[in-house]
Amino acid sequence: MSDYKAVVIGGSAGSFAVVLKMLSKLRPDFELPIIICMHRLKHIRSGLAENLDIKSSMKVVEPYDKERIEKGKVYLAPSNYHMFVEFDGTISLSIEDMNNQSRPSIDYTLSSAAASYREKCLGIILTGANKDGAKGLKDIADKKGFTIVQDPKTAEVDTMPKSALKIMQPDLILSPDGITDFLNNLK
Amino acid sequence: MDFKQFLASFKIKTGYDFCDYSDNSISRRLDKISAESKLSFEQMLDKVMTDETFKNKVIDEITVNTTELFRDPTMWISLYKTLYQQLPKSATITFWHIGCSRGLEVYSNLIMMHLLGNLDRCRAIGTDLNSRVLEIGRKGEYSYRFNLYFKDNFNAVMAGCGLDAKFEDYFDIDESQDKMKVKPFLLEKPKFIEQNLVQDKAPFAYKVDVVFFRNVMIYFNDKLQNKIMSMVCSKMYDGAALILGKQESLTSQMMTRFTKTGQYYQKKVLL
Protein backbone atom coordinates (compact mmCIF):
# COMPACT_ATOMS: atom_id res chain seq x y z
CA MET A 1 0.00 0.00 0.00
CA SER A 2 3.04 2.21 0.33
CA ASP A 3 2.91 2.71 -3.44
CA TYR A 4 -0.24 4.81 -3.07
CA LYS A 5 -1.47 7.68 -0.96
CA ALA A 6 -5.18 7.16 -1.58
CA VAL A 7 -7.85 5.30 -3.52
CA VAL A 8 -10.21 7.60 -5.40
CA ILE A 9 -13.51 6.19 -6.67
CA GLY A 10 -16.18 7.64 -8.94
CA GLY A 11 -19.56 6.18 -9.79
CA SER A 12 -23.15 7.02 -10.58
CA ALA A 13 -26.21 4.89 -11.33
CA GLY A 14 -25.82 1.49 -9.67
CA SER A 15 -22.61 2.37 -7.88
CA PHE A 16 -23.98 2.62 -4.36
CA ALA A 17 -24.52 -1.16 -4.18
CA VAL A 18 -21.05 -1.79 -5.62
CA VAL A 19 -19.36 0.55 -3.14
CA LEU A 20 -21.37 -0.88 -0.25
CA LYS A 21 -20.24 -4.40 -1.09
CA MET A 22 -16.64 -3.37 -1.64
CA LEU A 23 -16.39 -1.55 1.68
CA SER A 24 -17.99 -4.45 3.54
CA LYS A 25 -15.41 -6.87 2.09
CA LEU A 26 -12.26 -4.81 2.47
CA ARG A 27 -9.84 -6.25 4.98
CA PRO A 28 -10.08 -4.56 8.39
CA ASP A 29 -6.52 -3.27 8.32
CA PHE A 30 -6.90 -1.57 4.92
CA GLU A 31 -5.15 1.67 5.61
CA LEU A 32 -5.29 3.86 2.53
CA PRO A 33 -7.80 6.68 2.65
CA ILE A 34 -10.67 6.07 0.22
CA ILE A 35 -12.13 9.15 -1.43
CA ILE A 36 -15.49 8.54 -3.10
CA CYS A 37 -17.49 10.79 -5.37
CA MET A 38 -20.89 9.36 -6.24
CA HIS A 39 -23.74 11.08 -7.99
CA ARG A 40 -26.92 10.73 -6.05
CA LEU A 41 -30.54 11.53 -6.61
CA LYS A 42 -31.31 15.04 -5.51
CA HIS A 43 -34.00 14.06 -3.05
CA ILE A 44 -31.74 11.57 -1.27
CA ARG A 45 -29.58 14.03 0.52
CA SER A 46 -28.63 12.28 3.69
CA GLY A 47 -28.12 8.84 5.12
CA LEU A 48 -25.71 7.64 2.46
CA ALA A 49 -22.61 7.97 4.62
CA GLU A 50 -24.44 6.44 7.59
CA ASN A 51 -25.50 3.43 5.50
CA LEU A 52 -21.99 2.87 4.21
CA ASP A 53 -20.52 3.35 7.67
CA ILE A 54 -22.63 0.56 9.14
CA LYS A 55 -21.28 -1.96 6.61
CA SER A 56 -17.69 -0.79 6.60
CA SER A 57 -14.94 -1.44 9.11
CA MET A 58 -13.48 1.90 8.06
CA LYS A 59 -15.00 5.13 9.31
CA VAL A 60 -17.13 6.74 6.57
CA VAL A 61 -17.60 10.51 6.72
CA GLU A 62 -18.96 13.34 4.61
CA PRO A 63 -16.02 15.66 5.16
CA TYR A 64 -16.07 19.25 6.33
CA ASP A 65 -14.28 21.85 4.27
CA LYS A 66 -10.50 21.82 4.96
CA GLU A 67 -10.71 18.48 6.81
CA ARG A 68 -7.39 16.60 6.87
CA ILE A 69 -7.34 13.32 4.93
CA GLU A 70 -6.37 10.49 7.30
CA LYS A 71 -5.44 6.85 6.88
CA GLY A 72 -8.14 4.25 7.26
CA LYS A 73 -11.00 6.65 6.62
CA VAL A 74 -13.54 6.87 3.81
CA TYR A 75 -14.49 10.32 2.51
CA LEU A 76 -17.78 10.59 0.67
CA ALA A 77 -18.53 13.73 -1.36
CA PRO A 78 -21.42 15.52 0.43
CA SER A 79 -24.57 16.04 -1.59
CA ASN A 80 -24.70 19.24 -3.60
CA TYR A 81 -21.00 20.06 -3.06
CA HIS A 82 -17.99 19.51 -5.29
CA MET A 83 -15.14 17.80 -3.42
CA PHE A 84 -11.44 18.37 -4.12
CA VAL A 85 -8.17 16.94 -2.83
CA GLU A 86 -5.79 19.76 -1.97
CA PHE A 87 -1.99 19.79 -2.20
CA ASP A 88 -1.67 20.03 1.58
CA GLY A 89 -3.56 16.76 2.10
CA THR A 90 -6.89 18.30 3.02
CA ILE A 91 -10.33 18.14 1.44
CA SER A 92 -11.93 21.28 0.08
CA LEU A 93 -15.51 21.81 -0.95
CA SER A 94 -17.19 24.15 -3.39
CA ILE A 95 -20.71 24.92 -4.53
CA GLU A 96 -19.65 26.31 -7.91
CA ASP A 97 -21.66 25.47 -11.05
CA MET A 98 -22.43 21.89 -11.95
CA ASN A 99 -19.96 20.06 -14.18
CA ASN A 100 -21.35 17.44 -16.60
CA GLN A 101 -24.77 18.25 -15.09
CA SER A 102 -23.39 17.02 -11.78
CA ARG A 103 -22.56 18.38 -8.34
CA PRO A 104 -20.55 16.65 -7.00
CA SER A 105 -18.57 16.19 -10.19
CA ILE A 106 -16.40 13.07 -10.36
CA ASP A 107 -14.04 14.74 -12.84
CA TYR A 108 -13.32 17.48 -10.28
CA THR A 109 -12.55 15.01 -7.48
CA LEU A 110 -10.41 12.71 -9.63
CA SER A 111 -8.51 15.50 -11.40
CA SER A 112 -7.66 17.21 -8.11
CA ALA A 113 -6.48 13.89 -6.67
CA ALA A 114 -4.34 13.34 -9.78
CA ALA A 115 -2.75 16.77 -9.35
CA SER A 116 -2.11 16.25 -5.63
CA TYR A 117 -1.04 12.58 -5.49
CA ARG A 118 0.39 12.18 -9.01
CA GLU A 119 1.78 8.63 -9.49
CA LYS A 120 0.67 7.71 -5.97
CA CYS A 121 -2.99 7.91 -6.89
CA LEU A 122 -5.16 4.84 -7.45
CA GLY A 123 -8.29 5.76 -9.41
CA ILE A 124 -11.38 3.65 -10.05
CA ILE A 125 -14.44 4.32 -12.25
CA LEU A 126 -17.57 2.28 -11.60
CA THR A 127 -21.00 1.85 -13.17
CA GLY A 128 -22.86 5.03 -14.12
CA ALA A 129 -25.15 6.72 -16.61
CA ASN A 130 -23.00 9.79 -17.31
CA LYS A 131 -19.60 10.53 -18.81
CA ASP A 132 -18.52 12.47 -15.72
CA GLY A 133 -15.33 10.89 -14.34
CA ALA A 134 -13.80 9.77 -17.65
CA LYS A 135 -11.62 12.86 -17.96
CA GLY A 136 -10.65 12.68 -14.29
CA LEU A 137 -9.51 9.08 -14.63
CA LYS A 138 -7.50 10.02 -17.71
CA ASP A 139 -5.83 12.78 -15.65
CA ILE A 140 -4.79 10.14 -13.08
CA ALA A 141 -3.37 7.93 -15.84
CA ASP A 142 -1.58 10.91 -17.42
CA LYS A 143 0.14 11.58 -14.07
CA LYS A 144 1.24 7.91 -14.02
CA GLY A 145 -1.21 6.93 -11.34
CA PHE A 146 -2.85 3.48 -11.38
CA THR A 147 -6.29 3.21 -12.98
CA ILE A 148 -9.08 0.63 -12.90
CA VAL A 149 -12.36 0.65 -14.81
CA GLN A 150 -15.27 -1.57 -13.85
CA ASP A 151 -15.87 -4.10 -16.62
CA PRO A 152 -18.82 -2.61 -18.58
CA LYS A 153 -20.31 -6.12 -18.84
CA THR A 154 -20.72 -6.13 -15.04
CA ALA A 155 -22.07 -2.57 -14.85
CA GLU A 156 -25.72 -1.81 -14.13
CA VAL A 157 -25.31 1.12 -16.53
CA ASP A 158 -22.22 1.02 -18.71
CA THR A 159 -22.07 4.64 -19.97
CA MET A 160 -19.53 5.77 -17.39
CA PRO A 161 -17.01 2.92 -17.73
CA LYS A 162 -17.39 2.97 -21.53
CA SER A 163 -16.80 6.75 -21.61
CA ALA A 164 -13.57 6.24 -19.69
CA LEU A 165 -12.45 3.40 -21.96
CA LYS A 166 -13.12 5.58 -24.99
CA ILE A 167 -10.51 8.17 -24.01
CA MET A 168 -7.93 6.20 -22.03
CA GLN A 169 -6.44 2.76 -21.47
CA PRO A 170 -6.70 1.75 -17.79
CA ASP A 171 -4.21 -0.57 -16.11
CA LEU A 172 -7.01 -3.02 -15.30
CA ILE A 173 -10.62 -3.73 -16.28
CA LEU A 174 -12.24 -5.70 -13.45
CA SER A 175 -15.55 -6.88 -12.05
CA PRO A 176 -16.61 -5.42 -8.68
CA ASP A 177 -15.31 -8.53 -6.88
CA GLY A 178 -12.11 -8.28 -8.89
CA ILE A 179 -11.63 -4.68 -7.71
CA THR A 180 -12.19 -5.70 -4.08
CA ASP A 181 -9.69 -8.57 -4.39
CA PHE A 182 -7.17 -6.25 -6.00
CA LEU A 183 -7.46 -3.75 -3.12
CA ASN A 184 -7.25 -6.50 -0.50
CA ASN A 185 -4.06 -7.83 -2.11
CA LEU A 186 -2.26 -4.48 -2.17
CA LYS A 187 1.05 -4.87 -0.39
CA MET B 1 3.57 34.32 -14.05
CA ASP B 2 1.87 32.12 -11.45
CA PHE B 3 -1.62 32.65 -10.03
CA LYS B 4 -0.30 34.40 -6.90
CA GLN B 5 1.48 36.99 -9.01
CA PHE B 6 -1.65 37.32 -11.12
CA LEU B 7 -3.76 37.99 -8.02
CA ALA B 8 -1.29 40.54 -6.67
CA SER B 9 -1.38 42.46 -9.96
CA PHE B 10 -5.15 42.05 -10.26
CA LYS B 11 -5.53 43.68 -6.84
CA ILE B 12 -3.40 46.68 -7.85
CA LYS B 13 -5.16 47.09 -11.17
CA THR B 14 -8.77 46.59 -10.11
CA GLY B 15 -8.93 47.01 -6.33
CA TYR B 16 -10.36 43.51 -5.94
CA ASP B 17 -8.29 41.52 -3.46
CA PHE B 18 -8.45 37.74 -3.89
CA CYS B 19 -4.93 37.12 -2.54
CA ASP B 20 -6.10 35.18 0.53
CA TYR B 21 -8.57 32.91 -1.23
CA SER B 22 -7.62 29.25 -0.80
CA ASP B 23 -4.86 28.33 -3.17
CA ASN B 24 -6.12 25.29 -5.01
CA SER B 25 -9.62 26.61 -5.37
CA ILE B 26 -8.64 29.93 -6.90
CA SER B 27 -5.82 28.58 -9.07
CA ARG B 28 -8.25 26.02 -10.51
CA ARG B 29 -10.76 28.71 -11.44
CA LEU B 30 -8.09 31.00 -12.91
CA ASP B 31 -6.78 28.10 -15.01
CA LYS B 32 -10.31 27.57 -16.27
CA ILE B 33 -10.68 31.23 -17.34
CA SER B 34 -7.26 31.07 -18.98
CA ALA B 35 -8.14 27.89 -20.90
CA GLU B 36 -11.56 29.14 -21.99
CA SER B 37 -10.34 32.55 -23.11
CA LYS B 38 -7.10 31.11 -24.56
CA LEU B 39 -5.14 33.84 -22.77
CA SER B 40 -2.09 33.63 -20.51
CA PHE B 41 -2.23 35.28 -17.07
CA GLU B 42 -0.22 38.21 -18.48
CA GLN B 43 -2.67 38.63 -21.36
CA MET B 44 -5.61 38.34 -18.97
CA LEU B 45 -4.21 41.22 -16.88
CA ASP B 46 -3.86 43.40 -19.97
CA LYS B 47 -7.39 42.63 -21.06
CA VAL B 48 -8.84 43.35 -17.62
CA MET B 49 -7.60 46.94 -17.91
CA THR B 50 -9.25 47.69 -21.23
CA ASP B 51 -12.26 45.41 -21.32
CA GLU B 52 -14.86 45.94 -18.58
CA THR B 53 -16.90 42.91 -19.70
CA PHE B 54 -13.88 40.65 -19.40
CA LYS B 55 -13.04 42.08 -15.96
CA ASN B 56 -16.58 41.28 -14.81
CA LYS B 57 -16.30 37.80 -16.27
CA VAL B 58 -13.12 37.16 -14.27
CA ILE B 59 -14.82 38.37 -11.09
CA ASP B 60 -17.92 36.27 -11.83
CA GLU B 61 -15.77 33.17 -12.31
CA ILE B 62 -13.64 33.74 -9.21
CA THR B 63 -16.61 34.47 -6.98
CA VAL B 64 -18.98 31.53 -6.90
CA ASN B 65 -22.56 32.71 -7.39
CA THR B 66 -24.57 29.56 -6.79
CA THR B 67 -27.71 30.15 -4.76
CA GLU B 68 -30.95 28.25 -4.45
CA LEU B 69 -34.26 28.56 -2.66
CA PHE B 70 -34.16 26.59 0.62
CA ARG B 71 -30.80 25.01 -0.18
CA ASP B 72 -30.41 22.02 2.17
CA PRO B 73 -34.03 21.60 3.36
CA THR B 74 -33.04 19.64 6.48
CA MET B 75 -31.17 22.68 7.76
CA TRP B 76 -34.21 24.93 7.30
CA ILE B 77 -36.43 22.43 9.06
CA SER B 78 -34.00 22.29 11.94
CA LEU B 79 -33.85 26.10 12.13
CA TYR B 80 -37.62 26.24 12.18
CA LYS B 81 -37.78 23.90 15.13
CA THR B 82 -35.01 25.57 17.13
CA LEU B 83 -33.71 29.05 16.35
CA TYR B 84 -36.91 30.40 14.80
CA GLN B 85 -38.89 29.53 17.94
CA GLN B 86 -36.46 31.55 20.07
CA LEU B 87 -36.33 34.80 18.12
CA PRO B 88 -36.98 38.08 19.98
CA LYS B 89 -40.75 38.35 20.55
CA SER B 90 -41.27 42.06 20.12
CA ALA B 91 -38.32 44.05 18.84
CA THR B 92 -37.02 44.27 15.29
CA ILE B 93 -35.20 41.14 14.14
CA THR B 94 -32.23 41.83 11.89
CA PHE B 95 -30.89 39.21 9.46
CA TRP B 96 -27.65 39.55 7.55
CA HIS B 97 -26.98 37.29 4.58
CA ILE B 98 -23.29 37.47 3.67
CA GLY B 99 -22.36 36.55 0.11
CA CYS B 100 -26.05 36.43 -0.73
CA SER B 101 -25.57 36.36 -4.50
CA ARG B 102 -28.97 36.47 -6.27
CA GLY B 103 -30.81 36.61 -2.97
CA LEU B 104 -32.64 33.30 -2.84
CA GLU B 105 -31.56 32.57 0.71
CA VAL B 106 -32.77 36.03 1.73
CA TYR B 107 -36.21 35.25 0.30
CA SER B 108 -36.21 31.74 1.81
CA ASN B 109 -35.74 33.23 5.26
CA LEU B 110 -38.37 35.92 4.68
CA ILE B 111 -40.87 33.23 3.66
CA MET B 112 -40.24 31.52 7.00
CA MET B 113 -40.65 34.85 8.81
CA HIS B 114 -43.94 35.44 7.02
CA LEU B 115 -45.18 32.01 8.07
CA LEU B 116 -44.16 32.74 11.65
CA GLY B 117 -45.96 36.11 11.57
CA ASN B 118 -42.70 38.01 11.98
CA LEU B 119 -42.39 39.62 8.57
CA ASP B 120 -43.42 43.13 9.67
CA ARG B 121 -40.63 43.44 12.19
CA CYS B 122 -37.91 41.86 10.07
CA ARG B 123 -34.97 43.72 8.69
CA ALA B 124 -33.11 41.74 6.03
CA ILE B 125 -29.78 42.71 4.48
CA GLY B 126 -28.01 40.84 1.74
CA THR B 127 -24.42 41.72 0.91
CA ASP B 128 -22.19 40.53 -1.88
CA LEU B 129 -19.03 41.54 -3.70
CA ASN B 130 -20.73 41.28 -7.06
CA SER B 131 -23.07 44.15 -7.93
CA ARG B 132 -24.51 42.29 -10.94
CA VAL B 133 -25.91 39.40 -8.90
CA LEU B 134 -27.27 41.84 -6.30
CA GLU B 135 -29.27 43.56 -9.01
CA ILE B 136 -30.94 40.23 -9.84
CA GLY B 137 -31.72 39.82 -6.14
CA ARG B 138 -33.37 43.25 -6.06
CA LYS B 139 -35.55 42.33 -9.02
CA GLY B 140 -36.37 38.94 -7.49
CA GLU B 141 -36.90 37.43 -10.91
CA TYR B 142 -35.58 34.00 -11.81
CA SER B 143 -35.79 31.44 -14.58
CA TYR B 144 -38.60 28.99 -13.89
CA ARG B 145 -37.89 25.75 -15.74
CA PHE B 146 -34.20 25.70 -14.88
CA ASN B 147 -35.07 26.13 -11.21
CA LEU B 148 -38.01 23.77 -10.81
CA TYR B 149 -36.21 22.13 -7.90
CA PHE B 150 -36.78 25.32 -5.88
CA LYS B 151 -40.33 24.08 -5.62
CA ASP B 152 -39.16 20.65 -4.42
CA ASN B 153 -37.02 22.29 -1.75
CA PHE B 154 -39.92 24.56 -0.76
CA ASN B 155 -42.33 21.64 -0.45
CA ALA B 156 -39.80 19.55 1.50
CA VAL B 157 -39.32 22.36 4.02
CA MET B 158 -43.07 22.99 4.41
CA ALA B 159 -43.73 19.28 4.90
CA GLY B 160 -40.85 18.93 7.37
CA CYS B 161 -42.06 21.92 9.41
CA GLY B 162 -45.71 20.88 9.24
CA LEU B 163 -46.56 24.18 7.55
CA ASP B 164 -49.36 24.63 5.09
CA ALA B 165 -48.14 26.99 2.39
CA LYS B 166 -47.94 26.95 -1.37
CA PHE B 167 -45.07 28.02 -3.59
CA GLU B 168 -47.51 30.25 -5.49
CA ASP B 169 -48.18 32.21 -2.27
CA TYR B 170 -44.71 33.70 -2.65
CA PHE B 171 -43.91 33.64 -6.35
CA ASP B 172 -45.77 34.83 -9.45
CA ILE B 173 -45.11 32.24 -12.12
CA ASP B 174 -45.20 32.97 -15.82
CA GLU B 175 -44.45 29.74 -17.65
CA SER B 176 -44.73 31.28 -21.12
CA GLN B 177 -41.93 33.71 -20.23
CA ASP B 178 -40.14 31.01 -18.21
CA LYS B 179 -40.10 33.32 -15.19
CA MET B 180 -40.91 33.31 -11.53
CA LYS B 181 -40.94 36.55 -9.63
CA VAL B 182 -40.98 37.15 -5.89
CA LYS B 183 -44.32 38.68 -4.85
CA PRO B 184 -44.23 42.41 -4.01
CA PHE B 185 -44.93 42.01 -0.27
CA LEU B 186 -41.67 40.03 0.08
CA LEU B 187 -39.71 41.86 -2.58
CA GLU B 188 -39.97 45.18 -0.75
CA LYS B 189 -38.37 43.85 2.43
CA PRO B 190 -34.67 43.20 1.83
CA LYS B 191 -31.86 45.65 1.20
CA PHE B 192 -29.10 44.42 -1.09
CA ILE B 193 -25.80 46.22 -0.56
CA GLU B 194 -22.42 45.75 -2.21
CA GLN B 195 -19.63 44.77 0.16
CA ASN B 196 -16.11 43.53 -0.42
CA LEU B 197 -15.59 41.34 2.65
CA VAL B 198 -11.81 41.48 2.40
CA GLN B 199 -11.61 45.27 2.55
CA ASP B 200 -14.89 46.73 3.73
CA LYS B 201 -16.58 47.02 7.09
CA ALA B 202 -20.23 46.03 7.30
CA PRO B 203 -22.17 48.56 5.19
CA PHE B 204 -24.78 49.34 7.87
CA ALA B 205 -24.72 50.80 11.36
CA TYR B 206 -26.86 48.46 13.49
CA LYS B 207 -26.17 45.09 15.06
CA VAL B 208 -27.76 41.88 13.87
CA ASP B 209 -29.64 38.95 15.45
CA VAL B 210 -28.95 36.28 12.84
CA VAL B 211 -26.11 35.94 10.35
CA PHE B 212 -26.38 33.60 7.38
CA PHE B 213 -22.83 32.94 6.19
CA ARG B 214 -23.16 29.72 4.24
CA ASN B 215 -20.64 28.34 1.78
CA VAL B 216 -18.63 31.53 1.53
CA MET B 217 -15.69 30.90 3.84
CA ILE B 218 -14.88 27.64 2.05
CA TYR B 219 -13.14 29.80 -0.54
CA PHE B 220 -10.94 31.60 2.03
CA ASN B 221 -7.76 30.50 3.76
CA ASP B 222 -7.62 30.35 7.60
CA LYS B 223 -6.02 33.76 7.96
CA LEU B 224 -8.74 35.47 5.94
CA GLN B 225 -11.46 33.44 7.69
CA ASN B 226 -10.30 34.73 11.07
CA LYS B 227 -10.09 38.33 9.89
CA ILE B 228 -13.55 38.32 8.33
CA MET B 229 -15.19 36.41 11.17
CA SER B 230 -13.85 39.00 13.66
CA MET B 231 -15.56 41.73 11.65
CA VAL B 232 -18.79 39.71 11.43
CA CYS B 233 -18.69 38.85 15.13
CA SER B 234 -18.38 42.53 16.08
CA LYS B 235 -21.67 43.22 14.27
CA MET B 236 -23.56 40.52 16.16
CA TYR B 237 -25.49 41.00 19.40
CA ASP B 238 -24.40 38.78 22.29
CA GLY B 239 -26.33 35.55 21.89
CA ALA B 240 -26.91 36.18 18.18
CA ALA B 241 -26.93 33.22 15.81
CA LEU B 242 -24.48 32.38 13.05
CA ILE B 243 -25.46 29.87 10.38
CA LEU B 244 -22.73 28.26 8.29
CA GLY B 245 -22.95 25.84 5.37
CA LYS B 246 -23.77 22.19 6.08
CA GLN B 247 -20.12 21.11 5.69
CA GLU B 248 -18.43 24.16 7.22
CA SER B 249 -16.99 24.77 10.66
CA LEU B 250 -15.33 27.68 12.45
CA THR B 251 -11.55 27.89 12.80
CA SER B 252 -10.35 26.95 16.30
CA GLN B 253 -9.50 30.60 16.95
CA MET B 254 -13.05 31.77 16.21
CA MET B 255 -14.64 28.81 17.96
CA THR B 256 -13.68 30.34 21.33
CA ARG B 257 -16.26 33.08 20.75
CA PHE B 258 -19.18 30.82 19.87
CA THR B 259 -21.12 27.86 21.19
CA LYS B 260 -22.43 25.28 18.73
CA THR B 261 -26.16 24.63 19.11
CA GLY B 262 -27.52 22.09 16.63
CA GLN B 263 -27.33 23.60 13.14
CA TYR B 264 -26.05 27.00 14.23
CA TYR B 265 -23.48 28.82 16.32
CA GLN B 266 -24.38 31.23 19.06
CA LYS B 267 -22.19 34.19 20.01
CA LYS B 268 -21.06 33.82 23.60
CA VAL B 269 -22.20 36.41 26.10
CA LEU B 270 -19.10 37.99 27.57
CA LEU B 271 -19.42 38.71 31.27
HADDOCK unambig.tbl for C-alpha pairs under 7 A between the chains (distance, minus, plus):
assign (segid A and resid 63 and name CA) (segid B and resid 247 and name CA) 6.84 0.50 0.50
assign (segid A and resid 64 and name CA) (segid B and resid 247 and name CA) 4.51 0.50 0.50
assign (segid A and resid 64 and name CA) (segid B and resid 248 and name CA) 5.53 0.50 0.50
assign (segid A and resid 65 and name CA) (segid B and resid 218 and name CA) 6.23 0.50 0.50
assign (segid A and resid 65 and name CA) (segid B and resid 247 and name CA) 6.06 0.50 0.50
assign (segid A and resid 65 and name CA) (segid B and resid 248 and name CA) 5.59 0.50 0.50
assign (segid A and resid 86 and name CA) (segid B and resid 24 and name CA) 6.32 0.50 0.50
assign (segid A and resid 93 and name CA) (segid B and resid 218 and name CA) 6.59 0.50 0.50
assign (segid A and resid 94 and name CA) (segid B and resid 218 and name CA) 6.86 0.50 0.50
assign (segid A and resid 95 and name CA) (segid B and resid 66 and name CA) 6.44 0.50 0.50
assign (segid A and resid 96 and name CA) (segid B and resid 64 and name CA) 5.35 0.50 0.50
assign (segid A and resid 96 and name CA) (segid B and resid 66 and name CA) 5.99 0.50 0.50
assign (segid A and resid 97 and name CA) (segid B and resid 66 and name CA) 6.58 0.50 0.50
